[in-house]
Amino acid sequence: MTDWRAPLALFAVLALAGGPPRPAAAQQAAGPPAITGPATGPATEPATEPATGGPAVAALPASPEQEAQQRRDQLDELFARLAQADSPGWEDIQAQIWRLWAQSGSASMDLLLQRAAQAMEADDSELALSFLDDLVRLDPEFAEGWNKRATVYFVLGEYGRSVADIEHTLALEPRHFGALSGLGIIMERLGNKEGAMQAYREVLAIHPNMPGAAAGVKRLSAEVDGQAL
């Protein structure tokens, strides 16, 4: 964590789609609900018949380590494309990143995340929290579990716990533009405009086309920087 995040004892994050009405900027930060199933993965169909007429050979499944590396490589490529301010397809790139973030590598953990998202959409925060408590306990290295639980804690008014979870999220995935954007929204709401500006600028360094963050920088620039952009 950088120094500007030190006084976050009263701050929380809004980064989960669904739930009660939120400011438009928070909805930009949220992203789509959890989606199960890997975007890529081991081959599931046998290879085609070779030209020599020999028998088809099924591809060996990838190991969990190989799948995790594939996911990291995919994210690195997507973030490199997302960082291009003139990218015409940034909405699709953003959606692909959210889908990868929602994949833990475990079908049972993905199911917990999906059920938590469904509970939030049904305005059942307590049920969502029960799923997410299990998720972060069983898979503490899964950033999106912490991110989603931070949102539930915010909805329940438990800001200290929400902040602890957003810090876990950013420790595991420092490029989490949804968490950073939500953090900026909360900091601005509670009057920490300098901290909000820093959060929004961190978002734009990762995702220069994110409208909520760009609007936040524009809105705060005159007061924080002393001049409008």
C-alpha positions in Angstrom: 0.0 0.0 0.0 1.2 3.5 -0.7 1.2 6.2 2.0 -1.9 7.9 0.7 -4.0 4.8 1.6 -2.8 4.8 5.3 -5.9 6.7 6.7 -8.5 4.4 5.1 -10.1 3.3 8.3 -13.4 4.9 7.3 -13.4 4.1 3.6 -14.9 1.3 1.5 -15.3 0.2 -2.1 -18.2 -0.2 -4.5 -17.2 -2.6 -7.2 -19.9 -5.2 -7.5 -22.7 -5.0 -10.1 -26.2 -5.2 -8.7 -27.4 -4.4 -5.2 -29.1 -1.1 -4.1 -28.9 2.0 -6.2 -25.5 3.7 -6.4 -24.0 6.8 -7.9 -23.3 6.5 -11.6 -19.6 6.6 -11.1 -19.8 3.7 -8.7 -21.7 1.7 -11.3 -18.9 2.4 -13.8 -16.5 0.9 -11.3 -18.5 -2.2 -10.7 -18.2 -4.3 -13.8 -20.4 -7.3 -14.6 -21.4 -10.0 -12.1 -19.3 -13.1 -11.7 -19.2 -15.4 -14.7 -18.1 -19.0 -14.3 -16.0 -21.0 -16.7 -12.5 -20.2 -18.1 -12.0 -17.9 -21.1 -9.4 -20.3 -22.2 -8.1 -23.6 -20.9 -7.1 -27.1 -21.8 -8.3 -28.7 -24.9 -11.6 -30.6 -24.3 -12.0 -32.2 -27.7 -9.8 -34.8 -29.3 -7.3 -33.7 -31.9 -8.2 -34.2 -35.5 -7.1 -37.3 -37.4 -3.5 -36.8 -38.6 -2.7 -36.7 -42.3 -0.8 -40.0 -42.0 -3.9 -41.9 -41.0 -2.8 -42.7 -37.5 -5.2 -42.6 -34.5 -6.4 -39.3 -33.1 -4.6 -38.3 -29.9 -6.4 -36.4 -27.2 -4.5 -33.4 -25.8 -3.4 -33.8 -22.2 -5.2 -31.5 -19.7 -3.2 -28.5 -18.4 -2.1 -28.7 -14.8 -3.5 -26.1 -12.3 -0.1 -24.3 -12.4 -0.3 -24.1 -16.2 -3.8 -22.8 -16.2 -2.8 -20.2 -13.6 0.1 -19.1 -15.8 -2.2 -19.0 -18.9 -4.6 -16.7 -16.9 -1.7 -14.4 -15.8 -0.5 -14.2 -19.4 -4.0 -13.4 -20.7 -4.4 -10.7 -18.1 -1.0 -9.2 -18.9 -1.9 -9.0 -22.6 -5.4 -7.6 -21.9 -4.0 -4.9 -19.6 -1.4 -3.9 -22.2 -4.2 -3.4 -24.7 -6.4 -1.6 -22.1 -3.7 0.9 -21.4 -3.9 2.2 -24.9 -6.0 5.3 -24.7 -7.0 5.1 -28.4 -8.1 1.5 -28.2 -11.5 1.3 -29.9 -12.5 -2.0 -28.3 -11.8 -1.1 -24.6 -15.3 -2.2 -23.5 -14.7 -5.7 -24.7 -11.2 -5.8 -23.2 -12.6 -4.6 -19.8 -15.3 -7.3 -20.0 -12.7 -10.0 -20.6 -10.7 -8.8 -17.6 -13.7 -9.0 -15.4 -14.4 -12.5 -16.6 -10.9 -13.6 -15.8 -11.0 -12.0 -12.4 -14.1 -14.0 -11.7 -12.3 -17.3 -12.3 -10.6 -18.8 -9.3 -9.4 -22.0 -11.0 -11.8 -24.0 -8.9 -15.4 -24.8 -10.0 -16.6 -24.8 -6.4 -15.1 -21.5 -5.6 -16.5 -20.0 -8.8 -19.9 -21.3 -7.8 -19.6 -19.5 -4.4 -18.8 -16.3 -6.2 -21.7 -16.7 -8.6 -24.2 -17.4 -5.8 -22.9 -14.4 -3.9 -23.5 -12.2 -6.9 -27.0 -13.6 -7.3 -27.7 -12.9 -3.7 -26.5 -9.3 -4.1 -28.8 -8.9 -7.1 -31.7 -10.0 -5.0 -30.7 -7.5 -2.3 -29.9 -10.3 0.2 -26.6 -9.0 1.6 -26.6 -11.4 4.5 -26.8 -14.4 2.2 -24.1 -13.0 -0.1 -21.9 -12.4 3.0 -22.3 -16.0 4.0 -21.1 -17.2 0.6 -18.2 -14.8 0.5 -17.1 -15.6 4.1 -16.7 -19.2 2.9 -14.9 -18.1 -0.3 -12.2 -16.0 1.3 -11.7 -18.6 4.0 -11.3 -21.4 1.5 -9.4 -19.5 -1.1 -7.6 -16.4 0.5 -5.5 -15.9 -2.7 -8.6 -15.2 -4.9 -8.7 -11.4 -5.1 -12.3 -11.2 -6.4 -13.6 -12.9 -3.3 -12.2 -10.1 -1.2 -13.4 -7.5 -3.6 -17.0 -8.7 -3.6 -17.1 -9.1 0.2 -15.8 -5.5 0.5 -19.0 -4.4 -1.3 -21.2 -6.4 0.9 -19.6 -4.9 4.0 -20.2 -1.4 2.6 -23.9 -2.2 2.0 -24.1 -3.4 5.6 -22.4 -0.2 6.8 -19.3 -2.0 8.2 -16.8 0.3 6.7 -13.8 -0.8 8.6 -14.2 -4.4 7.4 -14.9 -3.2 3.9 -11.6 -1.3 3.9 -9.7 -4.3 5.1 -11.1 -6.3 2.2 -10.3 -3.7 -0.4 -6.7 -3.7 0.9 -6.6 -7.5 0.4 -7.9 -7.1 -3.1 -5.3 -4.6 -4.1 -2.5 -6.6 -2.5 -3.5 -9.5 -4.6 -4.4 -7.6 -7.8 -2.9 -4.1 -7.8 -4.4 -3.4 -11.2 -7.9 -3.8 -10.0 -9.4 -0.7 -11.6 -12.8 -1.5 -10.2 -11.6 -1.5 -6.6 -9.5 1.6 -7.1 -12.4 3.4 -8.8 -14.8 2.5 -6.0 -12.2 3.6 -3.4 -12.0 7.0 -5.2 -15.8 7.4 -5.0 -15.9 6.7 -1.3 -13.0 9.0 -0.5 -14.6 11.8 -2.5 -17.9 11.2 -0.8 -16.3 11.5 2.7 -14.3 14.6 1.8 -10.8 13.3 1.1 -10.5 14.9 -2.3 -6.8 14.6 -2.6 -7.0 10.9 -1.9 -9.9 10.5 -4.3 -7.9 12.3 -7.0 -4.9 9.9 -6.4 -7.2 6.9 -6.7 -8.8 8.1 -9.9 -5.4 8.9 -11.4 -4.2 5.4 -10.6 -7.3 4.0 -12.3 -6.5 6.1 -15.4 -2.9 4.9 -15.5 -4.3 1.4 -15.8 -7.5 2.0 -17.7 -7.4 5.5 -19.5 -10.9 5.1 -21.0 -12.8 4.5 -17.7 -15.4 7.2 -17.7 -16.1 7.4 -14.0 -12.4 7.9 -13.2 -11.9 10.5 -16.0 -14.9 12.4 -14.7 -13.6 12.3 -11.2 -10.3 13.8 -12.2 -12.0 16.5 -14.2 -14.4 17.3 -11.3 -11.7 17.5 -8.7 -8.9 19.1 -10.7 -9.7 22.8 -10.1 -9.9 22.3 -6.3 -7.1 19.8 -5.9 -4.6 21.0 -8.5 -5.7 24.6 -8.6 -6.8 24.6 -12.2 -9.3 22.8 -14.5 -8.1 20.3 -17.0 
